[in-house]
Amino acid sequence: MIASSFLFSFFYCGCFFCWWLFLLVAIAFADCDKLYQHTYAGECVCDNDKAEVMDGGDCKAISDVIEHCNQVDSTGKCSRCDLYYHLEGEDCVKNEDKHCLARYERTDGTYYCSACEPGYGYSYSSEKCKKCKTKDCESCSFDSFSGAETCSVCSNGKQFDEKTKCTADCDTGCVACIEFVTSIADQREYGNCAECEEGYAMLISNSIWSYGDTIGKCVSIEHCVIASTETTCETCEDGYMYVYGGKCVEKIENCYTQSYSDGKCTTCIGGYYPNADGSECVQCDEHCNYCDSTTTCWSDSYCDDGYYLDDNDKCSECSAENCRRCSLDICDTCEVGYGLKAGYVDGEYTTTCKECTPEHAGTCSFTDSTDDDGNPIEVETLVSCEAGYTTNDDNSGCIPCGTHCTVCSTSDVNICSSCEEGYYWVDDCTTCVTGFAMNGEGECVPDYVENCYQSETEDLQCDGCYLGYAVDEEGQCTACDDENCLSCDHTGAKCYVCVNDANDIKSSERLADVIGLKARGFDIYYSVNGECKKLQAGSAVSVMIAMILIALLF
């Protein structure tokens, strides 16, 4: 619904939305406190555009300095008042009409109300906001000559009938319908629904509207979001997939390949296998990664490290400590830093894993031998070193490879055959591969910041994150905690701008737009104390109260 309302706002508000989006992007760059904004030099200064003013060297809300004032000019005088107030001289005075949100001055010095409360419309004859008499009407107007009332927006799940009255229910399956259609006939044929109820999908294949998948008819197809015909689904709900015939079936958990013909699972992810009818993935025996059933693991190689395939085709733990791979409980490979010691105990062949002596050893081996006097001794042989090291000249220890090298020659540690991620070898491992850049510390790091659309490659500090993200203290993009937040502070916890945010309406016309969107069932949010609050659907009073609380501007 959030995505639908966001797209709908784009088309419904026209060019105004472009200005609004520009405002949101600009705000998204800021990580200063609420009353401040960034300068090009990176300083936080008082943000007069947000209706704050300098007071004693600190930013202070204008309403704390000039009562009911919302914005001041460059001289510090009030230039805009809160809703229900108008400017007289340098003071904000309450409107005479208690239902008038914003008063507009004509060229001749007289006034009229440019925006009435929800459920009211302006009457030119009485020059006051009159209550809409049409039932379930959210916004209305009155003819300047006859005084006849015309409803422009319905509410409470209603739409216009042939007589432009809000008496017709939204079509079956629709919970929020709209009225801006060329005719009632078009409305019935092509659909005017903005949100379908659960169990219904949006049919937009024959739509005459240019609103993508946001406006259309609702058809009954379970677990479908967008339909191409009345019986064929095009896009299924999350957690469901399309199968031939246009239906949506539930995705099978842990399934790797699910058939588009019947929705059955043919291949499961590692550690699972499909049951007989392909309706679910059953977990293999513990420590087995690939199996045909819970009792049959394919081979030793499909058991977890430290386990082997026993006579019952199950994965059992290797008896030797620090053993990585074993067969029939005979250890073949030890963990890094350990070496294999083989021998006979009571006539039975056994293997054990002993810790290598040299520091940074990867693998080693232990064999039995005798000294010059014929006494039995154990001989340790260094086989390899861990990544980033190689054996020294007499093979008695490990020495480090060149900078950022993981595998190097024993004859020359600067001759590298494998570099760390992000580097490649040109005389040494100090050249960054494509997709990486050298930072100020001489390290190759990714040359981009995730979710950042504008960054500096020298220090890889993001200058501007996408909507829903903010630049944190390390110059990276952190997600806003609230999924309905478009712009937040550097911690992600405090939200400045919400999706379809009523706080950013700066004119009476756009106030009417918000009321219209609200009446049509779209989600409208407003930020209060750094949190996104949702206006409850179908309540004109809630819109009015929220508007008062957040002091929308005209």
N, C-alpha and C positions, 0 to 999 in steps of 0.2 A: 504493500500500500504506500510505503514511503517513496519508493521509486516512481509509482504511478502519479502520486501527488506532485512530486518534483517535476516530472515531465509535463503534467497538466499545467502547472504554474507557468512553465516556459511559454506554452502556446496561448494560455488564457491572458497572461499579462503583457504579451507582445514585447515591444521594444523596452518597456520598463524593466522586464526581467534581465535584459542584457546589462542595464545599469546596476540592477540589484546583485547579479552574479559578480560584476566587477567589484562592487563593494565588499562582497564576501571574500573574494580572493585577496583583496587588499588587507582585510582584517586578519585573514588567516596567517599573514606573515608575522603578526605581532605576538610577542611573548612578554610584553610589559604588563604591569598591573592594569586593572580595568580602566582607571582614570587617565592612563598615559598611552602614548603611541611612540613608535620608532621614528627617528630621523634617519636620513641617508648615512649619517655618521655612526649610526647604531645606538644613539642616545635615546633615553625615554623622556619624553616631554609631555606636558599637559595636552590632552586631545580635546580641542574645542569643538570638533565636529561631533563628538559624542556627548555634547552638552555638559562640559565641565569647564571650570574657569580657575585661573591661578588665584590663590588666596593665601597671603603670607608666605609665598614661595613654594607652596604645595598645591597640588591639584585638589579641588573640592567640587562636589556636585553643585551645579548651578542652582538646583532647587533649594540647597542649603544656604545660598547667598541671596537669591531673588526668589521669593516664594512662587511656586507653580510655573517657574520659567524653565524651559527645556533647552534653549540655545541662546548664546550671546553673539554679538558681532565683534569686530576687531577692537572696538572701543570698550568692550565689557558691558554694553547695554543689552538688555533682553531683546531678542529678535523673533522668538517663537515661544509660545506657551503650551502647557499641557492640554490634553483634551478637556473639554467643558470650560475652557478659559480662553480669553482673547486679550490682545495687547492694547492697553490704553496708556499712551505716554511711555513710561518705562516700567509700568506695573502690569501684572497679569490679573485680569478681573473676570469673575465667573460670568458665563453666558446667561442672558436673561431667560432664554429657552432652556429648560432643564434637560430636554432630550436632544439638544444640539451638541455634537461632538466638536465641530470645527466651524467657525464663523469666517465668512469671506467679505472683504470690503469691495464694493463696486467703485467705479471711477467717479461717481457723483457723491461719494462719501457715505452712501447708505450701505446696509449690511444684509446678507442673507446666509442661511445655514447651508454650508456645502456638504455636510455629512451628518446624518441623523443616526441615532442609536439603532441597533438591529431591531426590526419589527416596526420601524417608523419610516416615514417618507416626508419630504419637504413639500409643503403647500404654499404656492406662490400667492394665492389669494389671502390667506391668513398670515403669511410670512412666518410660519411656525412648523415644527415637526409634528405631524399628525400620525396617530397610530394606524397601522395597516389593518383594514377591516377584513381583508381576505383571509380566511382561515389557513393556517400553516404557511403564511407568507413571511419570508425573512426580510425582504427589502421591496419597497414599493415607491411609486412616484404619483404625483397628482397633476392633472392637466392644468395649465396656467389660466385657461379660459373657462372650461366647463367644471373644473375641479374633480373630474372623474378619476378614480383610482385605477392604476395599472400595476399589477404585481410583476416584479422582474426576477425574483428568486424565490423558489419554494424551499420548504424545510421538512424535517420529520419524515423523510422517505417518500415525499409526494412529488408529483410532476404536473405540468399543465394538462388540462383536458382541452377539448375543442373550443371551449369558451375562455381559455387562458385563466382558468381557475385552478387552484392547487387542490384538486379533489381526486385526481387519478393517482393510484399507487404506482410505484416503480414496477416495471415489468417483472414477471416471475423470475426469481433467482437473483434479482438485482437489489442491493442494499443502499446504493447511492446513485441517483440518476441526475442528469443535467437537462437544461432547457434551451440552450442556444442552438436550435436547429432551424432549418429553413421552413419546415412545415411539420404539422402533426403527422402527415403521411410518411415523410422521411424519417421522423422519429420512430415510428412504428416499424418501418421496413428495415432500416439500417441499425437501429438501436441507439440508445443514448445513455447507456450505463457506464459509470465510472468504476464501480466495484461490484463484483459478483459475490454471492454468498457461498459458503462452503458446499462443495458438491457440484458447483456450476463453473463453467469456463467462459472466458471472453472470446466471442466470435467476431473477428475483425476482417475476414477475407473479403466481404462485400461492402465494407465500410466506405462511406464517401468522405469521412473526416480525415484530416491530416495529423491525427494525434497518435499514430503508431498503434501500439497495443493497449492504449489507455481508455478508449471509448469504443463501445460496440454493444452487441447483444449477448445475453447470458444463455448458454445451452447446458443441458444436463449431461456432463461427462465427469465421472468421479476422478479425483486426483489430477485433474487437468487445469492448467492456467490459461493457455491460449489455444483456441480451436481453429482449424482451417475449414471445417464444415460442421454441420450440426451433430455429426456422429464421429468425427475424426479429430483427434487431438494432435496439436503441433508441438506444444511445450508442456511437459508434465511438472507437477509439484516437486520440490526438493525431496529426495528420498524415493522417487519413482522414475521409471524409464518407459520410453515409448516402445511399443511392440507393433508388429504388423497388424493392420486392422484398425489402427488409430486409438488403441486403448492404452491406459497407463497401468503398469504393474509395479509392485513394490520392489525396490532393489534388494537383492539378497545379501545379507551381511557376510563379509569375508569372501564374497564371490569375485573372481578375477575376470571370468568370461560368462556373461549372461546372454542367452540367445534372444535375438530380436524377433524370432518367429513365434516362440511360445513363452518366453520369459524364464525358462529353466536355466539353472546354472550348470555349465559344462566343465568349468575349471575353477578351483578355489585358490586362494592365496596360500603361500607356504604355511604348513602346519594345519591345514584343513583339507577335507575331501568332500565332494558332493555326495549326498545320499542317493538312494536308488531312484527316486523320482525327480531329482534335481531341484527340490524345493528349498533346500537349506545346505549350508556347509557345516560339516561335523568336524570337531577338533580331533586331530591325530592324538596318538598316545603321547604323554608328556615327554618333551625333549626330542621329538621327531618332527622334522620339517616337511617331509613329503611322505605320503602314505596312500594305500588303497583302502584301508579301513582303520579302525582304532587299534587293531591288533597286529597290523602288518606294516612295518616301516620298510622302505625300499632297500636301503643299504647303510653301511657304516657312515658313508659320506653325508648322509642326510640326517644323522644324529647331531645334536648340539656338541660343541667342543667339550671334551671331557667325558663323552659318552660313546658307547659302541653298541652294535647290533648283536644281541644275544641269540641263543638257540631258539627262542620263542618269538623272534623277529620284533623284539621290543628294545628300546634304547635304555641300557643300564650304565651306571656311572663307572668310569675307569677306576680301578682300585689304586693305581699309582698316583700319589699326590703330584700336583703341578704338571699333569699330563694333558696335552691338548688334543691329540688324536690317538686312539688305540683300536686294535682289531682283536676280537676274541679275548679281551681284557689284557692284551699284551701291548704296552705303550710303544707307539711308533715315533711320535713327535712330542717333545716337551714344550712348555710355555717359554716365551722369550725370557732369556736370562738363566735358563736351566739347560742341562745337558743330559743325554741318555747314558745310563749305566746298565749294561746287560751282563747276565751271568746265570749261574745255576745255584739253586738253593735246595738241598736235599734231593738232588737229581732232577729238579724241575726248573725249566728255563723261565727266568723272570727279568723284568726291566723296571728300573726306577729312574726318577728325575732328580738330579742333584744340582744345586745352585752353582753357577759358574763363578770362578774366583775373580777374573779381571773385571774392573769397573766398565760399565756400558757394553758388556758382552751381550751378543744376541743369542748365539748357540755355542755349545761346546760338547765335547765327548769325553767319556771316562773309560779307560781300559786298565786291566790288571797287567802288571809286569814285575820284573825283579831288578834290584839294584846290582851294583858290581859285586857285592858280596853274596848275591843270590837270595837276598831277602825279598819277600813279596811287597810290592808298592803299587799305588794307584797313580796312573798318569793322566793328567788333564790336558786336552788339546783344544785350543781356541779355534772354532770353526768360522764364526762370523761375528760382527759387531752390530749393535742396534743402529737404526737409521740415523744418519748424520755423523757416523764414525766408521773408521776402517782399521784393520790390523796394522801394527807397527812392523818394522823390518824383521824382527826375529819372532814375530807372531806370538809375543808374550802379553800383549795388551792392546787396548783400543785408543786411537788418537782421533781428534775431531777432523772432519772434512772442512773444506772451505766454506765461506759464508753462504748460507741458504742452500747448501748442497746436502742431499740425503744419501746418495750413493757415489763414492769416489774411488779413484784408483789407489791401490796400495803403494804404488811407486811415487805418486804425486797427489797429495790431497786436494790440489786445486784443479785437477782434471776430473770433471764431474760428469756422470752419466745420467743423473736424475736430480732435479732441483725441487725445492719446496713449491707448494701451490702458489701460482702467481708469478713465478720466475722461470726463465729459461737460460741455457748456458751459451754465452758468447765470451770466451776466454775465462769467464767465471759466472756464478749464478747471481748476478746483480742487475740483470735486464728484465723488465716487467713484460709479461705476455699481454696479448690483446685483452682488454677488459679490466686491466689493472694499471695503476699509476703509482709513482713513487711519492710517498708522503714526506713530511719534513724531517722524519727520523731515518730516512733512507730505506724504508720498507715498502714492498709492493703490496698494495691493498686494492680492493675493488674500486674502479674509477667512477663509481656512481653511488648515490645514497638512495636506498630503497624508499619508494613513495615520495621522492623529491623530483620536482620538475625543473628546478633551477639551482645549480650547485657550482662551486668553484673547484676545479680539478687540483689546484695546488695544495690546498689543505683539506679538500673533501668535506667542507662544511656546507650544509645545505642552506640556501638563501630563501627558499620558498617550497613548502610541502603542498601536496594535493589536499583538497578539501577533506576534512575528517582527520587530518594529521597536523602536528605542530612541531616546530624546530625545538629540540630539547637542548640542555646545557652543553652537550657534546656535539651539537651541530647535526644530529641525526633526526629523522622524522619519527615521532612517537604517535601512536594512534590515540585519538580522543577516547576517553573511557566510555562515554555515552554514544551509542550507535546513531543516535539522532542528532549528534553535534557535528557541525561543519567547521567551526573554528574554536580552538581551545587554547589554554595556556601551555607553557613548555612542559608541564608535568602530565598533561592530558586529562587532569581531574576537573578543571574549572572550564565550563563552556561559555563562550561569548556569543556565538551565533548558532541557532538550531536550524534544522530542515524546515523550510516554509516558515521562517521566523517572522512572527508578527512585529517584533521589535524593529525591523528594518523598513516598515511601511512609513513613508515620509510625506504622504499626501492623502487628502480625503478620498480621492478616487481609488487609491490603492487600498485604503481601509475598506471601501466597499468591495474590492476584489477579495480581500481576506474573508469578509463576511460571506461572500458568495461561495468561495471555496469551502468554507466551513459548513455552510448549509448543504452543499452537494456531497458531503460525506468525506472530504479529503482531510488528512491529518494536518493540523496546524499546531505549531509549537511556539513557545515563548520562553526566553531564558530568564530565570529568577535565581539570584544568588549562585550563579555558575552552574545551574542545572536546567535541563530541558523539560518543561512541563507541557503536557498535551491538553489542548482544549477538548472537552468531552463532546462527543457527537450529538447533534440535534438540539443543542441548548443555546438559544440566542442570549440568554442571561449570562451564561458562562463566557461567551464571547465578550459581552459588554464588560463584565467584571474584570476579565483578564486584560482587556484593553486599558481599563482604568489603572490597574495595578502596574502595568509596564509603561504607562504614560506614552502612548503612541503619539507621533507628531503629525501635524497637518502641513 
